[in-house]
Amino acid sequence: MTPAGAGMAAVSANFAAGCVGLFAPLGVAVSAVGLDWLHLWNVQMPILYGASALSLLALAFSAWRHRQPLPLVLGAASVGILLYPLHEGLDVTVFRVLLNTGAAGLLGAAVWNAVLLRRGARPASSMATRRTRDPSRLRLWSLLATGVLIASASPAAAFMHQTSKIRFVEYSPAVFDRARQEGKPVFMLISAVWCYWCKYFEEQTLNAEGVSDYLNRSYLNVFVDYDRRPDLVRKHVRGIPMIVLFGSDGRVRQSFAGALKKEDFLAVLTRAELAKARPAEPAAVAVVPSPPLAVSRETYRLLLDGLTRFLDEQADTANGGFGAGSKAPHGPLLAYLLEEEAVTRDRRRWAVVEKTLDGILRGLYDPVEGGFFHYATGRDWSAPRYEKMLYVNASLAAVFATAHRLTPSARYKDASDATLAYLLRTLYDRKDGGFYGSQTADLDYYRLSPEQRRTARKPPVNRDKIAAANAEVVLAFLAVGEKARRQDLREAASRSLEFMRRQLLTDKGVYHLYDAKAGRGSLRGQLEANAWAALAFLEGHRVSGKAVYREAAEQVLRYAVADLFDPGRGAFVEANNPDEPGSRAEEMPLAPNGVMALALVRAHQVTRRVEYLEIVKRVLSALGGEVKAILVEEPDTTPARKVADAVFYLRAYGQILSTP
């Protein structure tokens, strides 16, 4: 190269280094204040892309100028690793590992290149020496740029409480013992990793100046993960984020749901402080159970007539769905309606179902990536909550596949196929089997255009695996896979059943959840988890013929009958955790009892054990009065959620009447 050419190359290299130098301070400043770049991607994405590109430019210059290509190869591979998670729905832990691995690799490439330059430099003159030092200076800028990548690649934890200014502790009975000893009240936050407004509340309100200090000074602060403690959710939650204030005696003083602003939140805490002398909120009055109903065809027909009356009286004929408030898809209810001749053969009722399916497609369906959002806050299916829940997508994938078989609408098939593809692509664990629980809501991301979403980082995935939701997706995949002859769906279902059998099944039923970080199951004794798991194992046995699935189902049912069934009341209780003595919850929830009854009917069909049918009849009788109140006595005022809870009870009822 001529001296003029060498000089031009040095100037170009220094110009690139200067550009990187402009990115570096900004990246360091953004990272230093601990901002969560999930909400500032439009600021930090240019930093990451720019620093990556200019680092590669520097390595490419050295490879061309000094014929040392290996650092460039390592740098290019590292940038690929670095940028991959920006376009995949990964959870925070995996996201951070990939970004830091790529950044470390790029840093290694820069150091390696600098060493090679020093070893290989053979200047012929002092001017040549100065010129060959320019690439070394560029290496220093590359090191700085790569350091920025490492600093910038540290997003906030999935739950802000892990890095919050508030001194949170996980829920345990010991916290309330400590509260009594210290005479301090307890502040309990129930939040979900997938919930946008939970994160907003934690960032904008709880971490605001004055709030964290007040809570640390005046309360013992407890955090509850919505997904991991269904027992506490059933007991306390009316919406999320959920705040429960306890007195030092452990009794609830006040509770409220929603993302309050700082001033409103402090006002609530102040009123609670002033009201210390007042008595605590009265304990919930035990609901007197409805009288049992004899199991008969007449009762079953009465209940089915009540269901069609609900459809007639509560259908939103203008928008689809049920009721005049917010709209949830209620997949199990729609699936049941699609099977009822009283609905499919009645033009007016079928129009209601079609209008509901169209409303779901209009308001909750993601046409870019597939899948459905959680629910809509608007009556017309507008203003959705953007989290994507596994159980919602499992049920709706099956619903739209069934709807397509009943109507020629290609839109239904397209939505079902795209949702199945979304589940396999984003929530399915191809390595170990099983499905992740949810993908986090991100208003900014889902409001982007399709073109912008292709280059934006996808919302992270919560990698905990919830037993009941995994069972639901297994059932959906087996049903659709059998009808559509799709081996990929059956294979994913089989591998997920194997995961459940290996990682969730114990001698005391199944765990509620597989903790991805801990690598083990968590929380036993939950009726919902055991009911769904038993049903999924039985369906897996029916489809595959594998004896291990029948044995797994019987293991779950033996535990449920022995530890969760209440012979005195004739139904299953919602929780009895063998790992927490005294944790037995005495409520008899309708939906999981219906699922368990359906599983017992299916188990009888396989094993011919008469005791299974006897228990089912007792459950149907014990809860018959409650279902009658929902469907027959108050069909015009009953929330759709309660009607959806009765669906599995009705399924079990129909099957036991057809069992010889």
Secondary structure as the mmCIF struct_conf table of DSSP 4:
data_model
#
loop_
_struct_conf.conf_type_id
_struct_conf.id
_struct_conf.beg_label_comp_id
_struct_conf.beg_label_asym_id
_struct_conf.beg_label_seq_id
_struct_conf.end_label_comp_id
_struct_conf.end_label_asym_id
_struct_conf.end_label_seq_id
HELX_RH_AL_P HELX_RH_AL_P1 PRO A 3 ALA A 32
TURN_TY1_P TURN_TY1_P1 VAL A 33 GLY A 34
TURN_TY1_P TURN_TY1_P2 TRP A 37 LEU A 38
BEND BEND1 HIS A 39 HIS A 39
HELX_RH_AL_P HELX_RH_AL_P2 TRP A 41 HIS A 66
HELX_RH_AL_P HELX_RH_AL_P3 LEU A 70 LEU A 83
HELX_RH_3T_P HELX_RH_3T_P1 TYR A 84 HIS A 87
BEND BEND2 GLU A 88 GLU A 88
HELX_RH_AL_P HELX_RH_AL_P4 VAL A 92 GLY A 120
BEND BEND3 ALA A 124 SER A 125
HELX_RH_AL_P HELX_RH_AL_P5 SER A 126 SER A 152
BEND BEND4 ALA A 153 ALA A 153
HELX_LH_PP_P HELX_LH_PP_P1 PRO A 155 ALA A 157
BEND BEND5 ALA A 158 PHE A 159
HELX_RH_3T_P HELX_RH_3T_P2 MET A 160 GLN A 162
TURN_TY1_P TURN_TY1_P3 THR A 163 THR A 163
BEND BEND6 LYS A 165 ILE A 166
STRN STRN1 PHE A 168 GLU A 170
HELX_RH_AL_P HELX_RH_AL_P6 PRO A 173 GLU A 182
TURN_TY1_P TURN_TY1_P4 GLY A 183 GLY A 183
STRN STRN2 VAL A 186 SER A 191
TURN_TY1_P TURN_TY1_P5 VAL A 193 TRP A 194
HELX_RH_AL_P HELX_RH_AL_P7 TYR A 196 PHE A 201
HELX_RH_PI_P HELX_RH_PI_P1 GLU A 202 LEU A 206
TURN_TY1_P TURN_TY1_P6 ASN A 207 ASN A 207
BEND BEND7 ALA A 208 ALA A 208
TURN_TY1_P TURN_TY1_P7 GLU A 209 GLY A 210
HELX_RH_AL_P HELX_RH_AL_P8 VAL A 211 SER A 218
STRN STRN3 LEU A 220 ASP A 225
TURN_TY1_P TURN_TY1_P8 TYR A 226 ARG A 228
HELX_RH_AL_P HELX_RH_AL_P9 PRO A 230 HIS A 236
BEND BEND8 ARG A 238 PRO A 241
STRN STRN4 MET A 242 PHE A 246
TURN_TY1_P TURN_TY1_P9 SER A 248 ASP A 249
BEND BEND9 GLY A 250 GLY A 250
STRN STRN5 VAL A 252 ALA A 257
BEND BEND10 GLY A 258 GLY A 258
HELX_RH_AL_P HELX_RH_AL_P10 LYS A 262 LEU A 274
TURN_TY1_P TURN_TY1_P10 ALA A 275 ALA A 277
BEND BEND11 ARG A 278 ARG A 278
HELX_LH_PP_P HELX_LH_PP_P2 PRO A 279 PRO A 292
HELX_RH_AL_P HELX_RH_AL_P11 ARG A 297 GLN A 314
STRN STRN6 ALA A 315 ALA A 315
TURN_TY1_P TURN_TY1_P11 THR A 317 ASN A 319
BEND BEND12 GLY A 320 GLY A 321
STRN STRN7 PHE A 322 PHE A 322
BEND BEND13 GLY A 323 GLY A 325
STRN STRN8 LYS A 327 LYS A 327
HELX_RH_AL_P HELX_RH_AL_P12 GLY A 331 LEU A 337
TURN_TY1_P TURN_TY1_P12 LEU A 338 GLU A 339
HELX_RH_AL_P HELX_RH_AL_P13 GLU A 341 THR A 344
TURN_TY1_P TURN_TY1_P13 ARG A 345 ARG A 345
HELX_RH_AL_P HELX_RH_AL_P14 ARG A 347 GLY A 363
TURN_TY1_P TURN_TY1_P14 LEU A 364 LEU A 364
STRN STRN9 TYR A 365 TYR A 365
TURN_TY1_P TURN_TY1_P15 PRO A 367 GLU A 369
STRN STRN10 PHE A 372 PHE A 372
BEND BEND14 HIS A 374 HIS A 374
STRN STRN11 TYR A 375 ALA A 376
BEND BEND15 THR A 377 GLY A 378
TURN_TY1_P TURN_TY1_P16 ARG A 379 ASP A 380
BEND BEND16 TRP A 381 TRP A 381
BEND BEND17 ALA A 383 ALA A 383
STRN STRN12 PRO A 384 ARG A 385
STRN STRN13 LYS A 388 MET A 389
HELX_RH_AL_P HELX_RH_AL_P15 LEU A 390 LEU A 406
BEND BEND18 THR A 407 THR A 407
HELX_RH_AL_P HELX_RH_AL_P16 ALA A 410 TYR A 422
HELX_RH_PI_P HELX_RH_PI_P2 LEU A 423 LEU A 427
STRN STRN14 TYR A 428 TYR A 428
TURN_TY1_P TURN_TY1_P17 ARG A 430 ASP A 432
STRN STRN15 PHE A 435 PHE A 435
BEND BEND19 GLY A 437 GLY A 437
STRN STRN16 SER A 438 GLN A 439
HELX_RH_AL_P HELX_RH_AL_P17 LEU A 443 TYR A 446
TURN_TY1_P TURN_TY1_P18 ARG A 447 ARG A 447
BEND BEND20 LEU A 448 LEU A 448
HELX_RH_AL_P HELX_RH_AL_P18 PRO A 450 THR A 455
BEND BEND21 ALA A 456 ALA A 456
HELX_LH_PP_P HELX_LH_PP_P3 ARG A 457 PRO A 460
STRN STRN17 VAL A 461 ASN A 462
STRN STRN18 LYS A 465 ILE A 466
HELX_RH_AL_P HELX_RH_AL_P19 ALA A 467 ALA A 484
TURN_TY1_P TURN_TY1_P19 ARG A 485 ARG A 485
HELX_RH_AL_P HELX_RH_AL_P20 GLN A 487 PHE A 499
HELX_RH_PI_P HELX_RH_PI_P3 MET A 500 LEU A 504
STRN STRN19 LEU A 505 THR A 506
TURN_TY1_P TURN_TY1_P20 ASP A 507 LYS A 508
STRN STRN20 GLY A 509 VAL A 510
BEND BEND22 HIS A 512 HIS A 512
STRN STRN21 LEU A 513 ASP A 515
TURN_TY1_P TURN_TY1_P21 ALA A 516 GLY A 519
STRN STRN22 ARG A 520 SER A 522
STRN STRN23 GLN A 526 GLN A 526
HELX_RH_AL_P HELX_RH_AL_P21 LEU A 527 SER A 544
HELX_RH_AL_P HELX_RH_AL_P22 ALA A 547 TYR A 559
HELX_RH_PI_P HELX_RH_PI_P4 ALA A 560 LEU A 564
STRN STRN24 PHE A 565 ASP A 566
TURN_TY1_P TURN_TY1_P22 PRO A 567 GLY A 570
STRN STRN25 ALA A 571 PHE A 572
BEND BEND23 GLU A 574 GLU A 574
STRN STRN26 ALA A 575 ALA A 575
TURN_TY1_P TURN_TY1_P23 PRO A 578 ASP A 579
BEND BEND24 GLU A 580 GLU A 580
TURN_TY1_P TURN_TY1_P24 PRO A 581 GLY A 582
STRN STRN27 ALA A 585 ALA A 585
HELX_RH_AL_P HELX_RH_AL_P23 LEU A 590 THR A 607
HELX_RH_AL_P HELX_RH_AL_P24 VAL A 610 ALA A 622
TURN_TY1_P TURN_TY1_P25 LEU A 623 LEU A 623
HELX_RH_AL_P HELX_RH_AL_P25 GLY A 624 LYS A 628
HELX_RH_PI_P HELX_RH_PI_P5 ALA A 629 GLU A 633
BEND BEND25 GLU A 634 GLU A 634
TURN_TY1_P TURN_TY1_P26 PRO A 635 THR A 637
BEND BEND26 THR A 638 THR A 638
HELX_RH_AL_P HELX_RH_AL_P26 ALA A 640 ASP A 645
TURN_TY1_P TURN_TY1_P27 ALA A 646 ALA A 646
HELX_RH_AL_P HELX_RH_AL_P27 VAL A 647 LEU A 657
TURN_TY1_P TURN_TY1_P28 SER A 658 SER A 658
#
